[in-house]
Every structure is written in C-alpha cells, then in structure tokens.
Amino acid sequence: MTDISEDGLQRIRMQLQEMQKEYIASLPARLDEISTLWHAYSSSRDPDTGRALVTATHKVAGTSTLYGLTELGALARSLEEQLADELDGIDDITDQDSFARQMNELIASKAG
C-alpha cells in the first residue's frame, strides 16, 4: 500500500474543493433542467418526460451527496424515488400538493 504525503493529501483536498465549487456553479443549470422537465411532466404525465425527470433528479441526488450537499441530495433522492415508483406503476404520488412543494423546494435551492 502506498502512503500519501501531507502535500499529496493537501493537493487532493484542494482538487476536491475546486470540483465542489464547479459543481455548485453548475447547479442552477441542472435545477433549471429539472424545473423544465417538472413543468412538462406535471401537465402531461408523459412517461418519457417522467423518466428524463427521474434521471435528472438522480444525478443531482448522487452528485450533491458526493460533494457534501446532503440536504439537497436527500430531497432529490426522495423525489426521484417517488417519481420512479409512479412511473413503474408501483405507487401513485398520492399527495400531489406535497410533492409539488418538495419539487419547488428543490428547484428553488439554486438561489441559496
């Protein structure tokens, strides 16, 4: 096993911080995409649009968690799972108002 020097660890930390900054800078565009897909899906319930929305929320859920944005990641994951269950016919989103509030909270997080 190779030991990493303190300098090496510091370089890795700096690279991770830079990657996190880049991800945070990309969030508005990612959340705009989710917003567009959400509005299209909520009015049409088109399965292809729904799957694209699941994919977009999945990406935000995973990457946000990776970069330490755990609340955003958890919210996106919850929405992803609810949408996937609805699309798979496992469970309908029973509380549409609550779901819409959560989705709007996710989309609005780009302002924070």
DOVEXKOL-339828 format. One record per residue: residue number from 1; residue in one letter; x, y, z of N, C-alpha, C in turn. Coordinates in steps of 0.05 Angstrom, whole numbers, plus 5000, padded with zeros to 4 digits. Layout:
[node NUM; "A"; [X; Y; Z]; [X; Y; Z]; [X; Y; Z]],
...
//
This chain:
[node 1; "M"; [5017; 4977; 5000]; [5000; 5000; 5000]; [5018; 5025; 5000]],
[node 2; "T"; [5010; 5045; 4985]; [5026; 5069; 4983]; [5015; 5090; 5002]],
[node 3; "D"; [5033; 5102; 5018]; [5025; 5123; 5035]; [5026; 5149; 5020]],
[node 4; "I"; [5007; 5167; 5026]; [5005; 5193; 5013]; [5016; 5213; 5032]],
[node 5; "S"; [5034; 5230; 5021]; [5046; 5251; 5038]; [5025; 5272; 5045]],
[node 6; "E"; [5032; 5288; 5064]; [5014; 5311; 5072]; [5010; 5329; 5048]],
[node 7; "D"; [5032; 5334; 5033]; [5029; 5351; 5009]; [5009; 5339; 4989]],
[node 8; "G"; [5011; 5313; 4986]; [4993; 5299; 4968]; [4964; 5301; 4977]],
[node 9; "L"; [4960; 5297; 5003]; [4933; 5300; 5014]; [4923; 5328; 5011]],
[node 10; "Q"; [4939; 5347; 5015]; [4931; 5375; 5011]; [4923; 5381; 4983]],
[node 11; "R"; [4938; 5370; 4963]; [4931; 5374; 4935]; [4904; 5361; 4929]],
[node 12; "I"; [4900; 5337; 4940]; [4874; 5323; 4936]; [4851; 5340; 4948]],
[node 13; "R"; [4855; 5350; 4972]; [4834; 5367; 4984]; [4828; 5391; 4967]],
[node 14; "M"; [4849; 5404; 4957]; [4845; 5428; 4940]; [4830; 5421; 4914]],
[node 15; "Q"; [4837; 5398; 4903]; [4824; 5389; 4878]; [4794; 5384; 4884]],
[node 16; "L"; [4789; 5371; 4907]; [4761; 5365; 4914]; [4745; 5391; 4919]],
[node 17; "Q"; [4758; 5410; 4932]; [4745; 5436; 4936]; [4739; 5450; 4910]],
[node 18; "E"; [4757; 5449; 4891]; [4753; 5461; 4865]; [4730; 5447; 4850]],
[node 19; "M"; [4729; 5421; 4852]; [4708; 5405; 4839]; [4681; 5412; 4852]],
[node 20; "Q"; [4681; 5415; 4878]; [4656; 5423; 4892]; [4646; 5450; 4883]],
[node 21; "K"; [4665; 5469; 4881]; [4657; 5496; 4871]; [4646; 5495; 4843]],
[node 22; "E"; [4658; 5479; 4826]; [4649; 5476; 4798]; [4621; 5464; 4798]],
[node 23; "Y"; [4616; 5444; 4815]; [4590; 5431; 4816]; [4569; 5451; 4826]],
[node 24; "I"; [4576; 5466; 4847]; [4557; 5486; 4858]; [4550; 5507; 4836]],
[node 25; "A"; [4570; 5515; 4821]; [4566; 5534; 4799]; [4548; 5522; 4777]],
[node 26; "S"; [4548; 5496; 4774]; [4531; 5483; 4754]; [4503; 5477; 4763]],
[node 27; "L"; [4498; 5480; 4789]; [4471; 5473; 4800]; [4448; 5489; 4787]],
[node 28; "P"; [4451; 5515; 4784]; [4428; 5529; 4772]; [4419; 5518; 4745]],
[node 29; "A"; [4438; 5511; 4728]; [4431; 5499; 4702]; [4418; 5471; 4706]],
[node 30; "R"; [4428; 5455; 4724]; [4417; 5429; 4730]; [4388; 5431; 4741]],
[node 31; "L"; [4385; 5450; 4759]; [4358; 5454; 4771]; [4339; 5467; 4751]],
[node 32; "D"; [4349; 5483; 4733]; [4332; 5494; 4711]; [4322; 5471; 4694]],
[node 33; "E"; [4339; 5452; 4688]; [4331; 5429; 4672]; [4309; 5413; 4687]],
[node 34; "I"; [4313; 5409; 4713]; [4293; 5395; 4729]; [4266; 5411; 4729]],
[node 35; "S"; [4268; 5437; 4731]; [4244; 5454; 4731]; [4229; 5451; 4704]],
[node 36; "T"; [4244; 5452; 4682]; [4231; 5449; 4656]; [4218; 5422; 4653]],
[node 37; "L"; [4232; 5401; 4661]; [4221; 5374; 4660]; [4197; 5371; 4679]],
[node 38; "W"; [4198; 5382; 4703]; [4177; 5380; 4722]; [4151; 5393; 4711]],
[node 39; "H"; [4154; 5417; 4700]; [4130; 5431; 4689]; [4119; 5415; 4665]],
[node 40; "A"; [4135; 5404; 4649]; [4126; 5388; 4626]; [4112; 5363; 4636]],
[node 41; "Y"; [4124; 5349; 4655]; [4113; 5324; 4666]; [4087; 5329; 4681]],
[node 42; "S"; [4087; 5350; 4697]; [4063; 5355; 4714]; [4038; 5361; 4697]],
[node 43; "S"; [4043; 5372; 4674]; [4020; 5378; 4657]; [4012; 5356; 4638]],
[node 44; "S"; [4031; 5339; 4631]; [4026; 5318; 4611]; [4026; 5290; 4622]],
[node 45; "R"; [4041; 5285; 4643]; [4045; 5258; 4654]; [4056; 5239; 4633]],
[node 46; "D"; [4072; 5251; 4614]; [4085; 5235; 4593]; [4107; 5218; 4606]],
[node 47; "P"; [4106; 5191; 4601]; [4126; 5174; 4614]; [4155; 5180; 4606]],
[node 48; "D"; [4160; 5188; 4581]; [4187; 5194; 4572]; [4197; 5219; 4587]],
[node 49; "T"; [4180; 5239; 4590]; [4188; 5262; 4605]; [4192; 5255; 4634]],
[node 50; "G"; [4175; 5238; 4645]; [4179; 5229; 4673]; [4205; 5215; 4677]],
[node 51; "R"; [4213; 5198; 4658]; [4238; 5183; 4660]; [4262; 5203; 4659]],
[node 52; "A"; [4260; 5223; 4641]; [4281; 5243; 4640]; [4283; 5259; 4666]],
[node 53; "L"; [4260; 5264; 4679]; [4259; 5277; 4705]; [4272; 5260; 4726]],
[node 54; "V"; [4266; 5234; 4726]; [4278; 5215; 4745]; [4309; 5215; 4742]],
[node 55; "T"; [4318; 5215; 4717]; [4347; 5215; 4712]; [4360; 5241; 4722]],
[node 56; "A"; [4347; 5263; 4716]; [4358; 5289; 4725]; [4359; 5291; 4755]],
[node 57; "T"; [4338; 5282; 4769]; [4338; 5283; 4798]; [4358; 5263; 4810]],
[node 58; "H"; [4361; 5240; 4797]; [4380; 5220; 4805]; [4409; 5232; 4805]],
[node 59; "K"; [4415; 5246; 4783]; [4442; 5257; 4781]; [4447; 5278; 4803]],
[node 60; "V"; [4427; 5295; 4808]; [4430; 5315; 4829]; [4432; 5302; 4856]],
[node 61; "A"; [4416; 5281; 4860]; [4417; 5267; 4886]; [4445; 5256; 4892]],
[node 62; "G"; [4456; 5242; 4873]; [4481; 5229; 4877]; [4504; 5248; 4879]],
[node 63; "T"; [4506; 5267; 4860]; [4528; 5285; 4860]; [4527; 5305; 4883]],
[node 64; "S"; [4504; 5314; 4890]; [4501; 5332; 4913]; [4511; 5319; 4938]],
[node 65; "T"; [4504; 5294; 4942]; [4513; 5279; 4966]; [4543; 5276; 4965]],
[node 66; "L"; [4554; 5270; 4943]; [4583; 5266; 4939]; [4598; 5291; 4948]],
[node 67; "Y"; [4587; 5314; 4941]; [4601; 5339; 4947]; [4592; 5352; 4973]],
[node 68; "G"; [4579; 5337; 4990]; [4573; 5347; 5017]; [4547; 5363; 5019]],
[node 69; "L"; [4531; 5364; 4998]; [4505; 5378; 4999]; [4484; 5358; 5006]],
[node 70; "T"; [4485; 5348; 5030]; [4469; 5325; 5037]; [4439; 5330; 5038]],
[node 71; "E"; [4430; 5354; 5046]; [4402; 5360; 5047]; [4390; 5361; 5018]],
[node 72; "L"; [4405; 5374; 5001]; [4396; 5375; 4973]; [4396; 5347; 4961]],
[node 73; "G"; [4416; 5332; 4967]; [4417; 5304; 4956]; [4394; 5287; 4967]],
[node 74; "A"; [4388; 5290; 4992]; [4366; 5274; 5004]; [4339; 5282; 4992]],
[node 75; "L"; [4335; 5308; 4988]; [4310; 5317; 4976]; [4307; 5307; 4947]],
[node 76; "A"; [4329; 5309; 4932]; [4328; 5300; 4904]; [4323; 5269; 4904]],
[node 77; "R"; [4336; 5255; 4922]; [4333; 5225; 4923]; [4304; 5218; 4929]],
[node 78; "S"; [4291; 5232; 4948]; [4264; 5226; 4955]; [4245; 5231; 4931]],
[node 79; "L"; [4250; 5253; 4917]; [4233; 5259; 4893]; [4238; 5238; 4871]],
[node 80; "E"; [4263; 5231; 4867]; [4270; 5211; 4847]; [4255; 5185; 4853]],
[node 81; "E"; [4256; 5176; 4878]; [4243; 5150; 4885]; [4213; 5151; 4881]],
[node 82; "Q"; [4200; 5173; 4889]; [4171; 5176; 4886]; [4164; 5176; 4856]],
[node 83; "L"; [4179; 5190; 4840]; [4173; 5191; 4811]; [4177; 5163; 4798]],
[node 84; "A"; [4199; 5150; 4806]; [4205; 5124; 4795]; [4183; 5104; 4802]],
[node 85; "D"; [4173; 5105; 4827]; [4152; 5087; 4835]; [4126; 5093; 4819]],
[node 86; "E"; [4120; 5118; 4814]; [4097; 5125; 4799]; [4100; 5115; 4770]],
[node 87; "L"; [4123; 5119; 4758]; [4127; 5111; 4730]; [4127; 5080; 4727]],
[node 88; "D"; [4137; 5066; 4748]; [4137; 5037; 4747]; [4110; 5025; 4755]],
[node 89; "G"; [4091; 5042; 4761]; [4064; 5032; 4769]; [4063; 5020; 4796]],
[node 90; "I"; [4084; 5024; 4812]; [4085; 5013; 4839]; [4067; 5028; 4858]],
[node 91; "D"; [4068; 5055; 4855]; [4054; 5072; 4874]; [4049; 5099; 4861]],
[node 92; "D"; [4025; 5109; 4862]; [4019; 5136; 4852]; [4028; 5156; 4873]],
[node 93; "I"; [4036; 5179; 4864]; [4042; 5201; 4882]; [4015; 5210; 4893]],
[node 94; "T"; [4009; 5203; 4918]; [3983; 5208; 4929]; [3978; 5236; 4937]],
[node 95; "D"; [3999; 5249; 4948]; [3996; 5277; 4956]; [4011; 5294; 4936]],
[node 96; "Q"; [3996; 5301; 4915]; [4008; 5317; 4893]; [4017; 5344; 4903]],
[node 97; "D"; [4002; 5357; 4921]; [4010; 5383; 4931]; [4036; 5382; 4946]],
[node 98; "S"; [4039; 5362; 4963]; [4064; 5359; 4979]; [4087; 5354; 4960]],
[node 99; "F"; [4083; 5337; 4940]; [4104; 5330; 4921]; [4112; 5356; 4906]],
[node 100; "A"; [4092; 5371; 4897]; [4098; 5396; 4882]; [4114; 5415; 4900]],
[node 101; "R"; [4107; 5417; 4926]; [4121; 5435; 4944]; [4151; 5426; 4946]],
[node 102; "Q"; [4155; 5399; 4948]; [4182; 5389; 4950]; [4198; 5394; 4925]],
[node 103; "M"; [4185; 5390; 4902]; [4198; 5395; 4877]; [4205; 5425; 4874]],
[node 104; "N"; [4187; 5442; 4882]; [4192; 5471; 4881]; [4215; 5479; 4900]],
[node 105; "E"; [4216; 5465; 4923]; [4238; 5470; 4942]; [4265; 5462; 4930]],
[node 106; "L"; [4265; 5440; 4916]; [4290; 5431; 4903]; [4298; 5451; 4882]],
[node 107; "I"; [4279; 5460; 4865]; [4285; 5479; 4844]; [4295; 5505; 4855]],
[node 108; "A"; [4282; 5514; 4877]; [4289; 5540; 4889]; [4316; 5539; 4903]],
[node 109; "S"; [4327; 5515; 4909]; [4352; 5514; 4923]; [4375; 5526; 4908]],
[node 110; "K"; [4372; 5530; 4882]; [4393; 5543; 4866]; [4398; 5572; 4875]],
[node 111; "A"; [4377; 5584; 4887]; [4380; 5611; 4896]; [4396; 5613; 4922]],
[node 112; "G"; [4397; 5591; 4937]; [4411; 5591; 4963]; [4438; 5584; 4961]],
//
